[in-house]
């Protein structure tokens, strides 16, 4: 898709003049002053070493893959040595498994390290903290609980300084500068800032405004959209589903004109249809971004849109099958993450419960970081049929293409022989508009599966705020299913 270039302010051309009100010009001048003076001071206070780490990242942006892997390996070795020396859980694990950090000489050796998961962390939570640690240096955090009970953990200042640096690094690929006016359509109370006077001043200096995606009512979206039309933020970020709903709202109201430079979609799987709608509404590129609360800033799209570049300078990612065997390009498997920056509570070969696929070819942008062709969602976002076919959640979104009456849907699989499709319709829409869905769903699931389609008023979001198209409680034996994931359009 080709997007029109932004027209410069106050330029008189052959087609006439562009007049910008004095108030708007003053607003842009004030915004630029804040961005170049107050914002750097705020960032230095929040993340004192972020600028240093940013320079480190930039030095490697177009280095060779060999140089990047060497840098990554040194960080990984340092983490293993620290874990063996200071973290009781890892010290005991390495003794039990006969692992000596000095004898781990390659990524192949490292792949023999046992996989970490949420139950293990919950059972041994106190053993993951460093011996003789300073409690004041530990910053508590928790997962959003998309798939069950939230996970409690800790991160340190180095982790957050690196996170700030990585964010600036990646956003520079998209033409976004630190401190650019940013609008957020977010969906979890964990991230919505408190509204005390300090937070309001901080948000003002950061030029950051938020719309709570937990409450996207028409009135709330109308007020937020009108404010954005006047303010014109350079950057918009949000959950994929929240961005999509807001973009549809904007498209239905031609008097709203919001023209950012870029949109960042994160926290959920971004479907092709959602991307197209968001790009149409805001007339700018949408960039997919992958991260989690346990380990943020994992991978991101560059302007080439050829996959998601792994943040290999501070993260090590593996894609493995059900037995833990490494998988090659175009083979879907479990994503394991090793965070190379957080020493407060190290996560080594942590199963993040997402399914991903390595890209088959290097990106054309020239950056050396390995790329994921796609992140397909949570393990529980896949539907397994009695015939052994594995269906990706995006497959079901195609059933509703060309159905503007449908606002939202969710497919729930509670057993191998039963699925329930919940559908939210626009006000005034008739239930007959989705009459064909049941037969198409039955055709997709195959014989012997009871398929219910139910019209509901709304679909509850989990505490994480993320909407999930599909939710399955049926265990999937990844090493034995048909590896050809069905995500193509269902037959009409």
PLY file of the C-alpha trace (Angstrom):
ply
format ascii 1.0
element vertex 492
property float x
property float y
property float z
element edge 491
property int vertex1
property int vertex2
end_header
0.00 0.00 0.00
1.32 3.47 -0.91
0.61 6.26 1.54
0.49 9.96 0.59
3.37 12.02 1.92
2.55 14.51 4.62
2.27 18.02 3.22
4.61 20.60 4.78
3.11 23.39 6.85
2.58 26.80 5.30
3.96 25.89 1.87
2.49 27.71 -1.14
2.56 25.54 -4.23
1.02 25.50 -7.68
-2.19 24.04 -6.24
-2.67 26.81 -3.68
-1.76 27.40 -0.06
-1.89 25.31 3.09
-2.90 27.53 6.00
-2.22 26.36 9.53
-4.00 28.24 12.34
-1.69 30.22 14.62
-2.89 28.20 17.62
-1.91 24.95 15.90
1.49 26.38 14.92
2.11 27.43 18.51
1.06 23.97 19.69
3.56 22.32 17.38
6.30 24.72 18.47
5.56 24.00 22.14
5.54 20.25 21.42
8.95 20.45 19.77
10.43 22.45 22.67
9.14 19.88 25.18
10.50 17.05 23.03
14.01 18.51 22.81
14.38 19.85 26.37
12.09 18.46 29.07
11.62 14.98 27.59
15.36 14.07 27.51
15.64 15.15 31.17
12.67 12.97 32.12
14.13 9.99 30.24
17.52 10.44 31.89
15.81 10.38 35.27
13.72 7.29 34.46
16.34 5.35 32.50
19.83 6.69 33.26
21.71 4.23 31.02
19.21 3.99 28.13
21.17 6.38 25.90
24.35 4.35 26.42
22.53 1.12 25.52
20.93 2.80 22.49
24.37 3.62 21.09
25.37 -0.02 21.65
22.35 -1.19 19.65
22.97 1.27 16.84
26.58 0.10 16.45
25.23 -3.37 15.62
22.27 -2.35 13.43
23.98 -3.27 10.17
26.82 -5.41 11.51
27.36 -8.94 10.21
25.32 -11.83 11.61
28.58 -13.29 12.93
29.28 -10.14 14.98
25.72 -10.08 16.35
25.86 -13.75 17.36
29.22 -13.24 19.07
27.81 -10.31 21.05
24.72 -12.37 21.92
26.81 -15.37 22.99
28.96 -13.29 25.35
25.82 -11.97 27.07
24.40 -15.48 27.32
27.59 -16.88 28.86
27.69 -14.05 31.41
24.08 -14.77 32.36
24.73 -18.51 32.81
27.74 -17.87 35.01
25.79 -15.41 37.13
22.84 -17.81 37.45
25.10 -20.67 38.54
26.78 -18.45 41.12
23.91 -16.35 42.53
20.53 -17.95 41.73
19.67 -20.96 43.95
17.22 -22.51 41.48
19.72 -22.55 38.60
22.62 -23.65 40.80
20.63 -26.68 41.98
19.34 -27.38 38.46
22.81 -27.31 36.91
24.15 -29.66 39.59
21.26 -32.05 39.04
21.66 -32.00 35.24
25.45 -32.07 35.30
25.72 -28.70 33.54
28.84 -26.57 34.01
28.69 -23.07 32.44
32.37 -23.34 31.46
31.52 -26.40 29.34
28.61 -24.74 27.53
30.54 -23.79 24.38
27.85 -23.29 21.77
24.17 -22.62 21.23
23.82 -26.37 20.61
25.21 -27.08 24.08
22.85 -24.47 25.51
19.85 -26.24 23.89
20.37 -29.11 26.38
19.45 -26.78 29.23
16.00 -27.76 30.65
13.00 -25.69 29.53
11.50 -23.28 32.07
7.74 -22.75 32.38
5.20 -20.93 34.55
4.45 -23.85 36.94
8.17 -24.20 37.72
8.49 -20.48 38.47
5.42 -20.53 40.72
6.69 -23.57 42.62
10.21 -22.20 43.14
9.55 -18.44 43.02
11.79 -17.49 45.95
14.67 -19.59 44.55
14.84 -17.43 41.40
15.93 -14.34 43.32
19.68 -13.63 43.70
21.29 -14.48 47.01
21.96 -11.46 49.24
19.95 -9.23 46.92
18.83 -5.72 47.79
14.98 -5.74 47.78
15.05 -2.08 46.77
16.63 -3.07 43.44
13.79 -5.43 42.50
10.84 -4.01 40.56
7.73 -6.25 40.83
5.71 -7.13 37.76
3.09 -9.70 36.74
1.76 -11.29 33.58
-1.71 -10.26 32.51
-3.18 -13.69 33.05
-4.46 -14.31 29.50
-4.28 -18.06 29.97
-4.93 -18.40 33.67
-3.39 -17.24 36.92
-1.05 -14.23 36.55
2.64 -14.93 37.05
4.50 -12.79 39.62
8.14 -11.90 38.92
10.80 -9.18 39.28
12.91 -7.06 36.96
15.77 -4.67 37.62
16.70 -1.17 36.46
19.10 -2.52 33.82
16.23 -4.45 32.23
14.08 -1.31 32.01
16.94 0.87 30.75
17.56 -1.65 27.97
13.80 -1.78 27.28
13.70 1.99 26.77
16.74 1.81 24.48
15.27 -1.03 22.43
12.01 0.84 22.02
13.80 3.95 20.71
15.98 1.79 18.48
13.10 -0.04 16.80
10.84 3.00 16.52
13.64 4.84 14.71
13.20 2.28 11.91
9.67 3.66 11.49
10.68 7.32 11.53
9.55 7.89 15.13
11.72 10.11 17.34
12.00 9.94 21.14
9.28 12.08 22.67
7.09 12.29 19.57
3.43 12.99 20.50
1.91 9.54 21.01
-1.65 8.27 21.40
-2.26 4.89 23.01
-5.34 2.70 22.77
-4.45 0.26 25.48
-6.26 -2.56 27.18
-4.92 -3.46 30.59
-5.29 -1.70 33.91
-1.73 -2.80 34.73
-0.40 -0.29 32.17
-2.86 2.57 32.51
-1.08 5.29 34.50
-2.50 6.59 37.77
-3.79 10.11 37.47
-1.98 11.85 40.34
-0.33 15.21 39.68
3.11 13.65 39.16
1.75 11.22 36.58
-0.13 13.99 34.78
3.03 16.10 34.55
5.01 13.07 33.35
2.41 12.26 30.69
2.42 15.89 29.57
6.20 15.94 29.18
6.08 12.56 27.42
3.30 13.93 25.15
1.44 10.69 25.75
-2.36 10.37 25.83
-4.31 7.18 26.51
-7.74 5.82 25.67
-8.71 2.85 27.86
-9.49 -0.06 25.54
-11.45 -1.70 28.35
-14.18 0.87 27.78
-14.37 1.66 24.06
-17.88 3.11 24.10
-19.05 5.31 21.23
-18.92 8.42 23.43
-15.42 7.64 24.67
-14.12 6.95 21.15
-15.84 10.08 19.80
-14.17 12.28 22.40
-10.76 10.65 21.96
-10.97 10.80 18.15
-11.94 14.48 18.15
-9.03 15.24 20.45
-6.64 13.34 18.16
-8.01 15.15 15.09
-7.02 18.42 16.72
-3.80 17.25 18.37
-2.52 15.10 15.45
-0.10 12.74 17.27
2.82 11.48 15.23
2.56 7.96 16.61
-0.32 5.68 17.63
0.13 2.43 19.54
-2.33 -0.15 20.82
-3.66 -3.67 21.02
-4.48 -5.02 17.56
-8.17 -5.55 18.33
-8.53 -2.14 19.99
-6.81 -0.39 17.07
-9.11 -2.23 14.67
-12.30 -1.22 16.50
-11.14 2.38 16.79
-10.12 2.46 13.11
-13.56 1.21 12.05
-15.14 3.92 14.19
-12.99 6.59 12.49
-13.72 5.31 8.97
-17.46 5.54 9.61
-17.07 9.26 10.45
-15.48 11.15 7.53
-15.27 14.35 9.59
-12.54 12.70 11.69
-9.07 13.05 10.18
-6.18 11.55 12.16
-2.88 11.31 10.27
0.01 9.84 12.30
3.36 8.93 10.78
3.18 5.31 11.98
1.01 2.89 13.98
2.41 0.18 16.24
0.27 -2.92 16.87
1.23 -5.14 19.76
0.03 -7.57 22.47
-2.19 -9.60 20.10
-1.95 -11.34 16.74
-2.45 -8.73 13.99
-4.57 -10.17 11.18
-4.29 -9.04 7.57
-7.81 -7.65 7.68
-7.11 -5.64 10.84
-3.91 -4.23 9.33
-5.76 -3.16 6.17
-8.53 -1.39 8.12
-6.10 0.44 10.42
-3.94 1.55 7.47
-7.00 2.77 5.62
-8.24 4.76 8.62
-4.94 6.49 9.43
-3.28 6.43 5.97
0.09 5.34 7.28
1.99 2.06 7.73
1.17 -0.32 10.57
4.09 -2.12 12.20
3.68 -5.39 14.06
5.53 -5.64 17.37
6.00 -8.72 19.53
6.66 -8.81 23.25
5.29 -10.05 26.54
5.07 -8.81 30.08
7.61 -11.40 31.25
10.10 -10.40 28.54
9.27 -7.32 26.47
10.62 -6.09 23.13
11.12 -9.51 21.57
10.74 -8.78 17.84
9.49 -6.11 15.47
8.75 -5.40 11.82
10.97 -3.09 9.83
9.67 -1.03 6.86
10.27 -4.01 4.54
7.46 -5.93 6.34
9.22 -9.28 5.72
8.71 -10.68 9.21
9.63 -9.69 12.75
13.30 -9.04 13.50
14.30 -10.71 16.76
15.97 -8.39 19.25
19.03 -10.63 19.20
21.28 -8.19 21.05
19.33 -8.60 24.30
17.14 -11.69 23.77
17.81 -15.23 22.59
14.82 -16.93 20.97
14.33 -20.58 20.00
11.48 -22.32 18.17
11.16 -25.96 19.20
8.78 -28.89 18.85
6.96 -30.64 21.68
10.10 -32.58 22.65
12.28 -29.46 22.71
14.00 -30.20 19.38
14.94 -27.04 17.39
12.79 -26.40 14.33
13.88 -24.92 11.03
12.26 -22.25 8.85
8.52 -22.41 8.12
7.89 -25.04 10.84
5.51 -23.84 13.59
6.65 -24.53 17.12
6.87 -23.39 20.74
8.77 -20.16 21.36
11.44 -20.23 24.09
12.95 -16.96 25.32
16.12 -16.22 27.24
16.29 -12.65 28.53
19.92 -11.51 28.48
19.36 -8.29 30.47
17.33 -9.08 33.61
19.53 -10.31 36.47
16.89 -9.69 39.14
15.05 -12.89 38.22
16.63 -14.53 35.15
14.38 -16.39 32.70
16.47 -18.98 30.82
14.82 -20.99 28.01
11.43 -19.79 29.22
8.38 -21.12 27.36
6.31 -18.05 26.69
3.33 -20.16 25.48
3.29 -18.65 21.99
3.67 -20.43 18.66
6.05 -18.99 16.08
7.70 -19.73 12.74
11.22 -18.81 11.60
11.50 -16.95 8.32
13.08 -18.82 5.42
15.17 -15.93 4.07
17.05 -12.88 5.40
15.18 -9.58 5.32
15.89 -7.27 2.39
16.46 -4.32 4.76
20.03 -5.44 5.49
19.67 -5.74 9.27
21.36 -8.94 10.45
18.88 -9.93 13.15
17.11 -13.27 12.53
13.42 -12.92 11.73
10.26 -14.72 12.71
8.00 -15.11 9.70
5.05 -14.85 12.06
3.92 -15.24 15.64
0.73 -17.26 15.42
-0.59 -16.66 18.92
-0.95 -18.60 22.15
-0.84 -22.39 22.14
-4.46 -22.30 23.31
-5.45 -20.10 20.34
-5.35 -23.12 18.01
-8.30 -25.40 17.32
-7.75 -29.15 16.91
-10.27 -31.17 14.91
-11.08 -34.88 15.51
-9.28 -35.61 12.23
-6.06 -34.13 13.62
-6.14 -30.91 11.60
-4.78 -27.86 13.42
-6.62 -24.62 12.64
-5.08 -21.25 13.39
-7.36 -18.62 14.96
-7.04 -16.24 12.01
-8.80 -18.79 9.81
-12.08 -17.98 11.52
-11.71 -14.23 10.98
-12.18 -14.87 7.26
-15.69 -16.13 7.92
-16.71 -12.58 8.80
-15.11 -10.74 5.91
-17.86 -8.85 4.12
-20.04 -8.91 7.24
-19.97 -5.33 8.57
-22.85 -6.26 10.90
-20.38 -8.21 13.06
-18.42 -6.21 15.63
-16.57 -9.06 17.33
-16.47 -12.83 17.68
-14.82 -15.53 19.74
-14.67 -19.28 19.18
-14.41 -21.41 22.32
-13.44 -25.10 22.14
-14.11 -26.95 25.39
-13.73 -30.47 23.97
-12.71 -32.20 20.78
-16.35 -32.64 19.74
-17.81 -29.25 20.71
-17.17 -25.60 19.79
-19.17 -22.46 20.61
-19.00 -19.34 18.42
-20.02 -16.14 20.23
-20.86 -13.20 17.97
-21.44 -9.52 18.80
-23.59 -7.65 16.25
-23.79 -3.93 15.56
-26.94 -2.26 16.95
-29.92 -2.97 14.72
-28.25 -5.84 12.83
-30.31 -8.95 12.24
-29.27 -12.40 13.45
-30.01 -13.66 9.93
-26.88 -11.83 8.74
-24.73 -14.59 10.26
-27.01 -17.48 9.33
-24.32 -19.02 7.12
-21.69 -19.11 9.86
-22.89 -22.32 11.52
-22.72 -24.39 8.34
-19.30 -22.99 7.43
-18.07 -23.68 10.95
-19.35 -27.28 10.80
-17.65 -27.77 7.46
-14.36 -26.53 8.92
-14.50 -28.69 12.05
-15.59 -31.88 10.30
-18.01 -34.65 11.17
-18.89 -35.39 14.78
-18.41 -31.87 16.12
-21.36 -29.94 17.57
-21.08 -26.30 16.51
-23.13 -23.67 18.35
-23.39 -20.05 17.18
-24.69 -17.66 19.83
-25.43 -13.93 19.57
-24.16 -12.10 22.68
-24.16 -8.48 23.82
-20.43 -8.36 24.53
-17.39 -10.61 24.96
-15.51 -10.32 28.22
-11.81 -9.55 28.01
-9.40 -11.21 30.46
-7.45 -9.08 32.93
-4.70 -8.70 30.32
-7.12 -6.77 28.12
-6.28 -8.86 25.06
-9.04 -10.10 22.80
-8.58 -13.67 21.61
-10.39 -14.89 18.50
-10.15 -18.49 19.65
-9.79 -20.11 23.05
-9.21 -23.85 23.36
-8.81 -26.06 26.41
-8.02 -29.10 24.24
-4.35 -30.21 24.58
-2.44 -30.17 21.31
0.35 -32.72 20.74
2.58 -30.43 18.67
4.93 -33.17 17.66
2.15 -35.26 16.10
-0.32 -32.92 14.43
-0.52 -32.04 10.78
2.06 -29.24 10.49
0.13 -27.55 7.65
-1.70 -24.96 9.66
-5.03 -24.05 8.14
-5.26 -20.25 8.04
-6.59 -19.79 4.52
-10.02 -18.40 3.79
-12.87 -20.81 4.53
-15.09 -21.67 1.63
-18.06 -19.39 1.18
0 1
1 2
2 3
3 4
4 5
5 6
6 7
7 8
8 9
9 10
10 11
11 12
12 13
13 14
14 15
15 16
16 17
17 18
18 19
19 20
20 21
21 22
22 23
23 24
24 25
25 26
26 27
27 28
28 29
29 30
30 31
31 32
32 33
33 34
34 35
35 36
36 37
37 38
38 39
39 40
40 41
41 42
42 43
43 44
44 45
45 46
46 47
47 48
48 49
49 50
50 51
51 52
52 53
53 54
54 55
55 56
56 57
57 58
58 59
59 60
60 61
61 62
62 63
63 64
64 65
65 66
66 67
67 68
68 69
69 70
70 71
71 72
72 73
73 74
74 75
75 76
76 77
77 78
78 79
79 80
80 81
81 82
82 83
83 84
84 85
85 86
86 87
87 88
88 89
89 90
90 91
91 92
92 93
93 94
94 95
95 96
96 97
97 98
98 99
99 100
100 101
101 102
102 103
103 104
104 105
105 106
106 107
107 108
108 109
109 110
110 111
111 112
112 113
113 114
114 115
115 116
116 117
117 118
118 119
119 120
120 121
121 122
122 123
123 124
124 125
125 126
126 127
127 128
128 129
129 130
130 131
131 132
132 133
133 134
134 135
135 136
136 137
137 138
138 139
139 140
140 141
141 142
142 143
143 144
144 145
145 146
146 147
147 148
148 149
149 150
150 151
151 152
152 153
153 154
154 155
155 156
156 157
157 158
158 159
159 160
160 161
161 162
162 163
163 164
164 165
165 166
166 167
167 168
168 169
169 170
170 171
171 172
172 173
173 174
174 175
175 176
176 177
177 178
178 179
179 180
180 181
181 182
182 183
183 184
184 185
185 186
186 187
187 188
188 189
189 190
190 191
191 192
192 193
193 194
194 195
195 196
196 197
197 198
198 199
199 200
200 201
201 202
202 203
203 204
204 205
205 206
206 207
207 208
208 209
209 210
210 211
211 212
212 213
213 214
214 215
215 216
216 217
217 218
218 219
219 220
220 221
221 222
222 223
223 224
224 225
225 226
226 227
227 228
228 229
229 230
230 231
231 232
232 233
233 234
234 235
235 236
236 237
237 238
238 239
239 240
240 241
241 242
242 243
243 244
244 245
245 246
246 247
247 248
248 249
249 250
250 251
251 252
252 253
253 254
254 255
255 256
256 257
257 258
258 259
259 260
260 261
261 262
262 263
263 264
264 265
265 266
266 267
267 268
268 269
269 270
270 271
271 272
272 273
273 274
274 275
275 276
276 277
277 278
278 279
279 280
280 281
281 282
282 283
283 284
284 285
285 286
286 287
287 288
288 289
289 290
290 291
291 292
292 293
293 294
294 295
295 296
296 297
297 298
298 299
299 300
300 301
301 302
302 303
303 304
304 305
305 306
306 307
307 308
308 309
309 310
310 311
311 312
312 313
313 314
314 315
315 316
316 317
317 318
318 319
319 320
320 321
321 322
322 323
323 324
324 325
325 326
326 327
327 328
328 329
329 330
330 331
331 332
332 333
333 334
334 335
335 336
336 337
337 338
338 339
339 340
340 341
341 342
342 343
343 344
344 345
345 346
346 347
347 348
348 349
349 350
350 351
351 352
352 353
353 354
354 355
355 356
356 357
357 358
358 359
359 360
360 361
361 362
362 363
363 364
364 365
365 366
366 367
367 368
368 369
369 370
370 371
371 372
372 373
373 374
374 375
375 376
376 377
377 378
378 379
379 380
380 381
381 382
382 383
383 384
384 385
385 386
386 387
387 388
388 389
389 390
390 391
391 392
392 393
393 394
394 395
395 396
396 397
397 398
398 399
399 400
400 401
401 402
402 403
403 404
404 405
405 406
406 407
407 408
408 409
409 410
410 411
411 412
412 413
413 414
414 415
415 416
416 417
417 418
418 419
419 420
420 421
421 422
422 423
423 424
424 425
425 426
426 427
427 428
428 429
429 430
430 431
431 432
432 433
433 434
434 435
435 436
436 437
437 438
438 439
439 440
440 441
441 442
442 443
443 444
444 445
445 446
446 447
447 448
448 449
449 450
450 451
451 452
452 453
453 454
454 455
455 456
456 457
457 458
458 459
459 460
460 461
461 462
462 463
463 464
464 465
465 466
466 467
467 468
468 469
469 470
470 471
471 472
472 473
473 474
474 475
475 476
476 477
477 478
478 479
479 480
480 481
481 482
482 483
483 484
484 485
485 486
486 487
487 488
488 489
489 490
490 491
